[in-house]
């Protein structure tokens, strides 16, 4: 005599069929913790008990829906998602005593750290050979992107080739290299315009003409562009360039300025190609008691030179925002790593700050 198999009056499913379906849930229920976290599993358990007194079909429908919902959303609650592997980047600028590069580095480090990545730095102290070795060391540590301000736009080429051979992307800032095919993009102020603005300002200050002397660095592309802008702005004016001395290290600045002053009894104007150069040349003029005979102009815009403008030691400075170098470099780095295309150049705005505008400029910063 066959065993009775009562049928549910609500859903029409026999006891034997309910038993088989129940067996399926008993097997799958313990496996859920392998795919979903504790809180989701607890929700499933509470639902089982909550609906245990209901019609079996009703309970089956509720729990099946919950199962599929939890499994399809496990990407949002799974604790086993692999953490992002930190990336390593390298940063080197010609001389980290320059406050512009320190400001750029601070902005870049903040952005890199926010993304859970790391940045290593190297200061070559205006020595091309040191910079080559420093870049080689950073490549051996596994950097993916190099943020580069070259000491020597030509001498840096061996390091660029080494980066290319090892798949390291290069973002230049402030100064380009002589062969741009090695780099992904360039970020910096419009160095030509910064020189041009100073030249135009000098012409207005000396409409009757005057004598100009300055130092230059033939190894630095950014300085050469500033010098070019200055000289082309002065074309057709009564400003006469009477002396130009070449330097490549900061320790050469004071001796070169001393010689410049000794060889020229009458200098009306001195231009410093960056903030520190201008301040050092001014201090040399003070030591020779000639600061009142010379009007000083600069290019840069760091706090030290702005203070000199306030005190009247420097007449005007063409400025950019070095901090923006770091910010833009960081943003472009992550675009490159995400496979996005970037432009070849990103030039930041330049302007003139003098005694009349310096306070307003500082407030805006």
C-alpha positions as CSV (number, residue, x, y, z in Angstrom):
1,X,0.0,0.0,0.0
2,X,1.7,3.3,-1.1
3,X,2.5,5.9,1.4
4,X,0.2,8.9,1.4
5,X,1.6,12.0,-0.2
6,X,-0.7,14.9,0.9
7,X,-1.1,17.8,-1.4
8,X,-0.9,21.4,-0.2
9,X,-4.3,23.0,-0.5
10,X,-2.8,26.4,-1.3
11,X,-0.1,25.6,-3.9
12,X,-1.0,22.0,-5.1
13,X,2.6,20.7,-4.4
14,X,2.9,17.3,-2.8
15,X,4.9,16.6,0.4
16,X,7.4,14.6,-1.5
17,X,8.0,17.4,-3.9
18,X,8.3,19.9,-1.1
19,X,10.9,17.6,0.5
20,X,13.1,17.6,-2.6
21,X,13.0,21.3,-2.9
22,X,13.7,21.7,0.8
23,X,16.8,19.4,0.3
24,X,18.1,21.9,-2.4
25,X,17.8,24.8,0.1
26,X,19.5,22.9,2.9
27,X,22.5,22.1,0.5
28,X,22.8,25.6,-0.9
29,X,22.2,27.6,2.3
30,X,25.5,26.6,4.1
31,X,27.4,27.5,0.9
32,X,26.2,31.1,0.8
33,X,28.9,32.4,3.2
34,X,31.5,31.4,0.6
35,X,30.0,34.0,-1.8
36,X,28.4,36.7,0.4
37,X,29.5,38.4,3.6
38,X,28.1,37.8,7.1
39,X,25.5,40.5,7.1
40,X,24.0,39.2,3.8
41,X,23.9,35.6,5.1
42,X,22.2,36.8,8.3
43,X,19.5,38.5,6.2
44,X,18.9,35.2,4.3
45,X,18.6,33.3,7.6
46,X,16.1,35.7,9.0
47,X,14.0,35.5,5.9
48,X,13.9,31.7,6.2
49,X,12.6,31.8,9.7
50,X,10.2,34.6,9.0
51,X,8.4,32.7,6.2
52,X,8.6,29.2,7.7
53,X,4.9,29.3,8.5
54,X,3.8,30.3,5.1
55,X,2.8,28.2,2.1
56,X,5.8,26.4,0.7
57,X,5.6,27.9,-2.7
58,X,5.3,31.4,-1.3
59,X,8.4,30.8,0.9
60,X,10.3,29.2,-2.1
61,X,9.6,32.3,-4.2
62,X,10.8,34.7,-1.5
63,X,14.0,32.8,-0.7
64,X,14.9,32.2,-4.3
65,X,14.5,35.9,-5.1
66,X,16.7,36.8,-2.1
67,X,19.3,34.2,-3.2
68,X,19.6,35.6,-6.7
69,X,19.6,39.2,-5.4
70,X,22.5,38.5,-2.9
71,X,24.6,36.5,-5.4
72,X,24.2,39.1,-8.2
73,X,25.2,41.9,-5.8
74,X,28.1,40.1,-4.2
75,X,30.6,42.4,-6.0
76,X,29.4,45.2,-3.7
77,X,29.5,43.3,-0.4
78,X,32.3,40.7,-1.0
79,X,35.2,41.3,1.3
80,X,37.5,39.3,-0.9
81,X,37.9,41.9,-3.7
82,X,41.6,42.2,-4.5
83,X,43.2,45.5,-3.2
84,X,44.7,47.9,-5.8
85,X,48.4,47.4,-6.2
86,X,50.2,50.6,-5.4
87,X,52.1,52.2,-8.3
88,X,55.5,53.8,-8.1
89,X,56.5,57.1,-9.7
90,X,59.8,59.1,-9.9
91,X,60.4,62.8,-9.6
92,X,63.6,64.7,-10.4
93,X,64.2,68.4,-10.9
94,X,67.5,70.2,-11.7
95,X,67.9,71.6,-8.1
96,X,65.5,71.1,-5.2
97,X,66.7,74.2,-3.4
98,X,64.5,76.1,-5.9
99,X,61.2,76.7,-4.2
100,X,59.3,76.4,-7.4
101,X,60.2,72.7,-7.6
102,X,59.4,72.1,-4.0
103,X,55.9,73.6,-4.5
104,X,55.4,71.4,-7.6
105,X,56.5,68.3,-5.7
106,X,54.2,69.0,-2.7
107,X,51.1,69.2,-5.0
108,X,52.1,66.1,-6.9
109,X,52.8,64.1,-3.7
110,X,49.4,65.0,-2.3
111,X,47.6,63.7,-5.4
112,X,49.7,60.6,-5.7
113,X,49.1,59.7,-2.0
114,X,45.4,60.3,-2.4
115,X,45.4,57.6,-5.0
116,X,47.3,55.1,-2.8
117,X,50.5,55.3,-4.8
118,X,54.1,56.2,-4.0
119,X,56.5,58.8,-5.3
120,X,60.3,58.7,-4.9
121,X,62.5,61.8,-5.6
122,X,66.1,62.6,-6.5
123,X,67.9,65.9,-6.3
124,X,70.8,66.1,-8.8
125,X,71.9,69.5,-7.5
126,X,72.4,70.9,-11.1
127,X,74.7,67.9,-12.0
128,X,73.7,66.1,-15.2
129,X,75.7,63.0,-14.4
130,X,74.0,62.7,-11.0
131,X,70.6,63.1,-12.6
132,X,71.4,60.3,-15.1
133,X,72.4,58.0,-12.3
134,X,69.4,59.0,-10.2
135,X,67.0,58.2,-13.0
136,X,68.7,54.8,-13.6
137,X,68.3,54.0,-9.9
138,X,64.6,54.9,-10.0
139,X,64.0,52.7,-13.0
140,X,65.6,49.8,-11.2
141,X,63.2,50.4,-8.3
142,X,60.3,49.9,-10.7
143,X,58.8,53.3,-11.5
144,X,56.1,53.5,-14.1
145,X,56.2,57.3,-14.7
146,X,59.0,59.8,-14.4
147,X,58.3,63.4,-13.7
148,X,61.4,65.2,-15.2
149,X,62.9,68.6,-15.1
150,X,66.3,68.2,-16.9
151,X,69.6,69.7,-15.7
152,X,70.8,69.5,-19.3
153,X,68.3,69.3,-22.2
154,X,70.9,67.5,-24.3
155,X,72.8,65.6,-21.7
156,X,69.7,63.9,-20.4
157,X,69.2,61.8,-23.6
158,X,70.8,58.6,-22.3
159,X,68.3,58.6,-19.4
160,X,65.4,59.1,-21.8
161,X,66.5,56.1,-23.9
162,X,66.8,54.0,-20.7
163,X,63.2,55.0,-19.8
164,X,62.0,54.1,-23.2
165,X,63.7,50.7,-23.1
166,X,62.1,49.9,-19.8
167,X,58.6,51.2,-20.6
168,X,58.7,54.2,-18.3
169,X,56.5,57.1,-19.4
170,X,58.1,60.6,-19.1
171,X,56.3,63.8,-18.2
172,X,58.5,66.9,-18.4
173,X,57.8,70.1,-16.5
174,X,59.2,73.6,-16.6
175,X,61.8,72.7,-19.1
176,X,61.6,70.4,-22.2
177,X,64.3,68.1,-23.5
178,X,66.0,68.5,-26.8
179,X,64.2,65.5,-28.3
180,X,60.5,65.6,-27.4
181,X,59.8,62.2,-29.1
182,X,60.9,60.5,-25.8
183,X,58.3,62.3,-23.6
184,X,54.5,62.0,-23.3
185,X,53.8,65.6,-22.6
186,X,55.1,68.8,-21.2
187,X,53.7,71.0,-18.4
188,X,55.0,74.4,-17.5
189,X,54.6,78.1,-17.6
190,X,54.8,79.9,-21.0
191,X,58.5,80.7,-20.5
192,X,58.8,82.7,-23.7
193,X,55.8,84.9,-22.6
194,X,57.3,85.3,-19.1
195,X,60.5,86.8,-20.7
196,X,58.5,88.8,-23.2
197,X,56.3,90.4,-20.4
198,X,59.4,91.5,-18.4
199,X,61.0,93.0,-21.6
200,X,57.8,94.9,-22.3
201,X,57.7,96.1,-18.7
202,X,61.3,97.3,-18.9
203,X,60.6,99.3,-22.0
204,X,57.8,101.1,-20.3
205,X,59.9,101.9,-17.2
206,X,62.8,103.1,-19.4
207,X,61.2,104.9,-22.4
208,X,64.4,106.9,-23.0
209,X,66.5,103.8,-22.9
210,X,69.0,102.1,-20.5
211,X,71.7,99.5,-20.2
212,X,70.8,95.9,-19.3
213,X,73.0,93.0,-17.9
214,X,72.0,89.5,-16.9
215,X,73.1,85.9,-16.4
216,X,71.9,82.9,-18.4
217,X,72.1,79.2,-18.3
218,X,72.6,77.6,-21.8
219,X,71.8,74.1,-20.5
220,X,68.3,74.9,-19.3
221,X,65.6,75.1,-22.0
222,X,63.2,77.1,-19.9
223,X,65.8,79.8,-19.3
224,X,66.7,80.0,-23.0
225,X,63.0,80.6,-23.8
226,X,62.7,83.3,-21.2
227,X,65.8,85.0,-22.6
228,X,64.5,84.7,-26.1
229,X,61.2,86.3,-25.1
230,X,63.0,89.1,-23.2
231,X,65.3,90.0,-26.2
232,X,62.6,89.8,-28.8
233,X,60.4,92.1,-26.7
234,X,63.2,94.6,-26.5
235,X,63.8,94.7,-30.2
236,X,63.4,98.3,-31.6
237,X,63.7,99.9,-28.1
238,X,66.4,102.0,-26.7
239,X,67.4,99.3,-24.2
240,X,71.0,98.1,-24.8
241,X,72.2,94.7,-23.6
242,X,75.8,95.4,-22.4
243,X,76.8,92.2,-20.7
244,X,75.6,88.5,-20.4
245,X,77.4,85.9,-18.4
246,X,76.8,82.1,-18.6
247,X,76.4,80.0,-15.4
248,X,75.2,76.4,-14.8
249,X,75.5,76.2,-11.0
250,X,74.3,78.4,-8.1
251,X,77.8,78.7,-6.7
252,X,78.8,80.5,-9.9
253,X,76.2,83.2,-9.5
254,X,78.0,85.5,-7.0
255,X,81.4,85.4,-8.7
256,X,79.8,86.0,-12.1
257,X,77.8,88.9,-10.7
258,X,80.9,90.4,-9.1
259,X,82.7,90.3,-12.4
260,X,79.7,91.7,-14.2
261,X,79.6,94.7,-11.8
262,X,83.4,95.2,-11.9
263,X,83.5,95.3,-15.7
264,X,80.5,97.7,-16.1
265,X,80.5,101.0,-14.2
266,X,77.1,101.9,-15.5
267,X,74.3,99.3,-15.4
268,X,70.7,100.5,-15.2
269,X,68.9,97.2,-15.3
270,X,69.5,93.7,-14.1
271,X,67.2,90.8,-14.9
272,X,67.3,87.5,-12.9
273,X,66.1,84.5,-14.9
274,X,64.5,83.1,-11.7
275,X,63.7,84.3,-8.2
276,X,66.9,83.0,-6.5
277,X,69.2,84.4,-9.2
278,X,67.6,87.8,-8.9
279,X,67.9,87.9,-5.1
280,X,71.5,86.8,-5.2
281,X,72.4,89.4,-7.8
282,X,70.7,92.0,-5.7
283,X,72.6,91.0,-2.6
284,X,75.8,91.3,-4.6
285,X,74.9,94.8,-5.7
286,X,74.2,95.7,-2.0
287,X,77.6,94.4,-1.0
288,X,79.1,96.7,-3.7
289,X,76.8,99.6,-2.7
290,X,75.2,99.8,-6.1
291,X,71.7,98.7,-5.4
292,X,70.3,102.2,-5.7
293,X,71.8,102.6,-9.1
294,X,70.2,99.5,-10.6
295,X,66.6,98.5,-11.1
296,X,66.0,94.7,-10.7
297,X,63.5,92.5,-12.5
298,X,62.8,88.8,-12.1
299,X,60.9,85.8,-13.4
300,X,59.3,83.3,-11.1
301,X,56.9,84.4,-8.4
302,X,57.8,82.6,-5.2
303,X,57.2,84.2,-1.8
304,X,60.8,85.4,-1.4
305,X,60.7,87.4,-4.6
306,X,57.2,88.8,-3.8
307,X,58.6,90.1,-0.4
308,X,61.4,91.8,-2.4
309,X,58.8,93.4,-4.6
310,X,56.9,94.7,-1.5
311,X,60.1,96.2,-0.1
312,X,61.0,97.8,-3.4
313,X,64.2,95.8,-3.9
314,X,62.7,94.3,-7.1
315,X,60.6,96.4,-9.4
316,X,58.5,93.7,-11.1
317,X,58.4,89.9,-11.6
318,X,56.7,87.8,-14.3
319,X,55.0,85.0,-12.5
320,X,53.5,81.6,-13.0
321,X,52.1,79.0,-10.5
322,X,54.7,76.2,-9.9
323,X,52.2,74.4,-7.6
324,X,50.0,74.0,-10.7
325,X,52.8,72.1,-12.4
326,X,52.5,69.4,-9.8
327,X,48.7,69.3,-10.0
328,X,48.5,69.1,-13.8
329,X,51.4,66.6,-13.9
330,X,49.6,64.3,-11.5
331,X,46.3,64.5,-13.4
332,X,48.0,63.8,-16.7
333,X,49.9,60.8,-15.2
334,X,46.7,59.0,-14.3
335,X,45.1,59.8,-17.7
336,X,48.1,58.2,-19.4
337,X,47.9,55.1,-17.2
338,X,44.2,54.8,-18.0
339,X,45.1,54.8,-21.7
340,X,43.7,58.3,-22.4
341,X,45.3,60.6,-25.0
342,X,46.9,63.8,-23.8
343,X,48.2,66.9,-25.6
344,X,51.9,67.5,-26.2
345,X,52.0,70.7,-24.2
346,X,50.1,72.2,-21.3
347,X,51.2,75.9,-20.9
348,X,50.1,77.7,-17.8
349,X,49.2,81.4,-17.7
350,X,51.9,84.0,-17.0
351,X,51.4,87.6,-15.8
352,X,53.3,90.6,-14.3
353,X,53.4,91.4,-10.6
354,X,54.7,94.8,-9.4
355,X,54.6,96.9,-6.2
356,X,51.0,98.0,-7.1
357,X,49.6,94.5,-7.7
358,X,51.6,92.3,-5.3
359,X,49.2,92.4,-2.4
360,X,46.2,91.5,-4.5
361,X,48.1,88.7,-6.2
362,X,49.1,87.1,-2.8
363,X,45.5,87.3,-1.6
364,X,44.4,85.4,-4.8
365,X,46.9,82.7,-4.1
